[in-house]
């Protein structure tokens, strides 16, 4: 019987994740997606056979790996996380069904281990990857000049002007991904027991207070602050299969998001939900549907947490999702 999610404190025995690195997705028409990706704010970094490696302007060598479909259908192939040490990679190699690959021929190099959760969701662990040099300042395709923000009683921008131009919302990094699990309790146990992941917020079914239906998980780095959630999981409805819900990428700020939203709208792409402000995690969100049908999000201004941040638990419902923005689409809870 499904029960409440139990606390799972970090221990040295767990595989120590450092941060989310990239995601893998298979597309029916990769070149059509790549045109969208450019308008979404990705930069093509490399190609290796049929795989295309896209990056943001952050330190990760790539944050999105585009793969062709092998079945005629789109497919999410999991998210990748860097691990703290080679020892952590060796721990991952001992998990059932783990496979290992060398990445020395790809940007950043390193090596990777792929594992699967009980429902079949893939997770990748990366070690030895060399980061890109961090930019000296936040780059933007849209900002011509950006000064301080003038507040009602504090006008710090004097005699200078905010100036922008049209363009994509440049991606900084992958922030999180989430999926709907047909084995929610078993999958959560897999992630919480084997990795330094822990809940930031938990939602339960209002009519069944002991039935947890969604968990936002962050990487436990002790006193170091980290994103409010890097992985979220939603309990599948009866008969619903395990599938990705969406993946999400950080952009610099609200102006960048709105200019990027207008850019995508003018190109004729399909908006799913946004722009709005989440409650749990606080992100300013903007969800789109890519040409393959995957949901993909720009976000800005997300919360960060550490081991002193208490886990919140509350009833699920529309009021937990946004404080402002367009009405929640009726099918938003469906998989991509």
N, C-alpha and C positions, 0 to 999 in steps of 0.2 A: 504494500500500500504506500502511495506517495505521501511523504511527510514534509515538514518544514526543512529548509536548507540548514544544515548544521554548520557551526563555525569550524574553520579549518586553518588553524594557525600555521605559519611558515615554519619549516624545520630544515636542518642541513641535508636531510635525506631527499628532499624534493629537488626537482630540476629547477634551477634558478634562471628565470627569464629576465632579460634586461629591457627590451622594448620590442614593439611590433615593427617588422621590417618591410614586408610586402605581402601581396595576395596573388593567387593564381586563378585565372578564369579562362574557360574555354568558350570561344565565340563561333557562331555559325559562319559569319562573314567577318574575319579579323580586320580586313582593310576598311570595311565600312565602320567598324568600331574605332579604328585608329583615327579616322577623320573626326569622329565625335570626341575622342580623347584629346586631340589638339585643341578643340573648342572648349573642352572641360578644363584645360590648364596643365596637362601632362606634357613632358618633353621626351621624345624618343632618345634612348641612350645607346641601345645596341640591339642586334639581331643575332640569334644563334639557331640556325636551321629555321624551323617554322615558329620559334618563340621570339616574341618582341618584348624588350625590357624598357619600361617607361619609368621615368623618375620625376620627382619634384625638385624644388630648389634647396631641400634640406640635405642632411649628411648621408642619408641612405643611398647607396649606389643605384638602386631602383626601388620603386614602391608598388609596381603593378606589372605582372607578367601576363602577356596576352598569348594564349595558345589556341590553335584551331580545334574545332569540335571533331571528335572521332566517331560520334554517334549520330550526327545530324541535329543534335540538340545542344543548347548551352549548358554549361556545367561549372559549378564552383569547385575548385580544387584545393581550397584551404588557405589559411594564413600562415605566414612565417614569422618567427620570433628569434631574435638573437639571444644566446645564452651566455651566462657569466664566464664559463670556463670550459676547457676541453673535457674536464671531468663531467660536467653537466651533459655534454653531448654524448659521452660514453654511457651515462645513465639512461638517456633516451634510446640508445641503441639496444638496451636490454628490454625495452617494452615489447610486448607481443606484436609481431608483424612489422617491426621497424626496418626501414631500408636506408642505405647510406649512399650519398653521391658526392663527388668532388666538384667544386665550383671554381677551380683555379682559372678556367678559361673565360669566366664571366666577369663583368665589372665588379671590383671589390674582392674577388676571389673567395676563399674560404671553403667550407664543406657544410653539407646539410643532411639531416636525418628526417625522414617522413614517418609519422605514426598516425594511427586512426583511433577515433573514439568508438565506443560501443555501437553507436548508430551509423558509423561509417564516415563521419566527418573527418577530414584530413587536417593535420597540423604539422608544421615544418619547423625544425630547430636548426639555427644557423650559428656557426662559430668560425672565427678567424677571418671575418669579412672586414676589409679596410674601408673606413668611412670616407666620404667625400669631404673636401674642405668646406667649412661652414661659410656662408656668404658674410661679407662685412656688414651688410644691412639687409633689411627685408626687401627683396626685389619685387617689382610689380610691373605688369604690362600696362596697368591703368593709371598709376600715379605719376603725374608730372611734377606736382609739388604738394607736400603734406606737412602742415605745421601743427602746433598744439590744438587741442579741441577747446573751443570757447564755451565755457559754462556760464550759467546765468549770473553768478556773482564773481566769476574769475575769467577775465578775457586775456589769456596768455598769448593769443595770436594777434599781434597788432601790426597793421600795415602790410600784411602779407596774405596771400589768398590760397585757398584749397583749389587745386586744379587736377582734373582727371581726364582720361580719354577712354573710349570704348575698347574692350578686349576681354579675353578669357580671364577667369579667376585663377591665377597661378596656384598650383598645388604645392604645399609645403611638404607634407608627409601623409602616409596612411595613419589614421587615428584609431580606427576600430572596424570590426566586422561583426555581424551577428547572424545566427541561424536558428531556424525552427527545428527542434529536435523531436523525433518520434520515440526517443529513449531518454527523455529529459533527466530523470533522476540518475540513471546510469552514466550519462554523459557528464553531468555536473560532478559526480563522484570522481570520474576519470580526471577532469581538469583540476579539481580542488585537492585530490589526494596525491597527484603526481607533480604538480607545478605550484609555484608561488603565486597563484591566483586566488583572489578573495573577493567576496561580494562588497560592492559599494551600496547598492540599493537592490531590494527584493520586492517583487509585487506578488500578491496572492489573490486567488479567486474570491471576490466579495461574498459569494454565497457559501464558500467553503474555506474558512480562514486558515485551515491547516494545509491547504493545497497551494504551494508556490508555483507560479506560472511563468515568471520571468526573472532573470538575474542579470544585473550589470556587474561584470567582474573587472577588477583592476589588478595590475601587477604589484605585488607587495614588495616594495623596496625599502622597508623599514621606515626610518624618519625622512627619507628622500621622497619628495612629492612626485607623483606620476598622474597620468590622465585618469579621470573619473572612471572610465571603462575602456578597455581594449578589446574585450570580447563580451557579447551578450548572448544569452540563450533564452528562447521562448518555448514553452511546452506546446507540442503539436496537438491539434484537435484530433479526435478519433478518426483514423483512416488517412491522416495527413502524413506525408513522407518528410524525412529530413531534407532540408534545403536551405540555402542561404536566404536571409531576409534582405540585407543590404551591406555594402561596404562604404566606408566614410573617409574623407580626405580633408585635412586642415587647410584653410586659407587664412590670410593675414588678419582681416578685420571686416566690419560690417559693410563699408564702402566697397571693398573688393568683392564681397559676396553679392551685393545688389547689382554691381556692374556686370559680374559674371552671369548672374541670373538673366539680366537683360540680353547679354550676348547670346546665351543659349536659346532664349525665347525667340530672338530675332532670326536665329538659324533654323527655327522650326522644330526643335526637339521637344519631347514630351515632359512637362513638369508633373511630378507626382504629388508633392506637398512642400509648401514653403513660399516665401521665406517666413520663418517664425522663430520663436524662442522656446526651447525645451525647458522643462522644470528639472527633471532628474539629469544631472550633468550640465545643465544651464546653457548648452550650446545654442548659438544661432544656427538654424538648420535650413537646408535647401536640398530637397530630394528630386532626382531626375530619373527617367528611364532611358537606358542606353539603347542603341539600335538592336541589340540582342534580346532586350527585355529585362536585363538586370536593373535593380534599383541601386543608385549610386548617389552619395551625399557630399556636398560641400558643408563644412562647419567652421565656425569661428568662436572664440571666447569660451572654450570649455573649462569646466572645473578641474582642479587637481587635488589629489588626496594623498594621505600617508597613513602610517599605522596608528595615528591618534584620531583619525576620522572615524566616527561610529558608523556602523552599518544601519541603514534605514530600512524599515519594512512597512509596507502600506498596501491598501487594496488597489487592485488594478482598475483602470477605467480611463476614459478620455481626459479627465481632469488631471491625470498624472503626467500627461504627455507634453502639453504646451501651455504657456501663459498668454501668448499672443500669436497670431498668424491665421492663415486660412483654416476653415473647418477640416477636421481630420477625415481623410477619405475613408469610405466604408470598407474598402479592400486593403487598407494599409497594412494590416496584420498578416496578409498573405505572403507567401514566399515569392522571391523574384522569379 
